[in-house]
Amino acid sequence: MSGYGVRLFRPTSYPRDVAAKTDLKAWALATSALLFLFIGFAKGTIDLPVDVTILACLVLCLALIPYFRTAASPTSPVTLALAALIMWLAFRLLPDFPAWGLRKLATVVLFGVPAFIAGIVIAKDERLRGATMRILAYAGLPASAAVIAVAAMGNPYAFAAIGSGGYQLTGIFLALSAVSAAVIRQPVLVGVAALGCAVTGHISSALFGLVATVLVFANNRDWHTAGGAAIATGCTITLYTLLVAPPLVFMRLLWKFGGVLLVWMNQPVSPEEAASSLGTTHLGAGLNSLLEAMPEESQEYLVDVAAADRLGYFSAAWHSFMSAPLAGHGYGAVEYLGASYPHNAILEIAAETGCVGAALALATFGCATVAAARSRNGFVIGACTVLMLTAMVSGYFGTRLLLFAFGLAAGARHDR
């Protein structure tokens, strides 16, 4: 424990990108990039004559000007694959130009491209990486405290979020905070961010954040800090459970598993029939008993029947792709069980733009995965893991966070 004690509060050494000295210009770009990526926290609370997303994008573009040469350096396979994919998406707007497709393409070009360039610049400059990680790691402390306070003073079985960002954006931010804290060797901050992510209730962020944090420790071979982070996480989650309730993400895993189990059983998934349907199998009966042992306040959420929606969306996207495999139905022209996207970026591209789009999307994700892994940089690996895996179960292709991840991979280089 003495070794962990040092690492818990006073790390003795840092990775090269964290040890690099940062200047005002680096802090300005790192701050403007994160402000742009997470402007959703303030978008519904700040009343300005100009859309705050557009304003944040303009600020980021100004901060990127001094780094123009860095961004314009030799093109990576990720950039080439992404550029080809965007051109194909634009082509598949023809001949009907669906409104949703036009909006998605405009999002990619106007907001996604600046985020992509910011990712390239940050990945290439160790000072920028250090500044970005420090902001994310230390901002996770007040962010987690806010989420925990909302849950403790309100309903711990409801989603908790920062400002107007929603629980998904909050979860992603806290997952990136945990990853950054792992890189800069601050296990207490890892534990606090992990608790905040669990309280928020976004399962994808909690699971992918855990995977990414483990990958960071494995990449850095920093098992002392990993042990301290595990202790800090266990202590914070135990304390929260004793004082408030089980973190929401644990409850939602049970509820969602119940919903998926009902689908596999081909049973009705209405809330009224959920509990009785689960009891028809040994596995379901055991799950039901566990759910009923939870606090009374959570009983109305016994089974999250909406969990079946993801499987339904994926199935709808696949059937849409199979009905028009060559060129798809048109970018933005497909409806998935009443939704405008299937919560999986690759299936979305496949259904709407066919084999060519699917191949380009797979190439983009594949090149980004290889580039991030070869970089051997903890932040690039961790952030790409969180953001790219999240795109497989949430949102649509072309969001700022996904394009930022592609940028990190495109700008990554072999640091060791």
Buried (B, 14 or more C-beta within 10 A) or exposed (E): EEEBEEBBEEBEEBBEBBEBEBEEBBBBBBBBBBBBBBBBBBBEEEEEEEEBBEBBBBBBBEBBEEBEEBBEEEEBBBBBBBBBBBEBBBEBBEEEEBEBBBEBBEBBBEBBBBBBBBBBBBBBBBBBBBBBBBBBBBBBBEBBEBBBEBBBEEEBBEBBBBBBBBBBBBBBBBBBBBBBBBBBBBBBBBBBBBBBBBBBBBBBBBBBBBBBBBBBBEBBEBEBBBBBBBBBBEEBBEEBBEEBBBBBBBBBBBBBBBBBBBBEBEBEBEBEBBBEBBBEBEEBEEBBEEBEEBEEEBEEBBBBBEBBBBEBBBBBBBEBBEEBEEBBBBBBBBEBEEBBBBBBBBBBBBBBBBBBBBBBBBBBBEBBBBBBBBBBBBBBBBBBBBBBBBBBBBBBBBBBBBBBBBBBBBBBBEBE
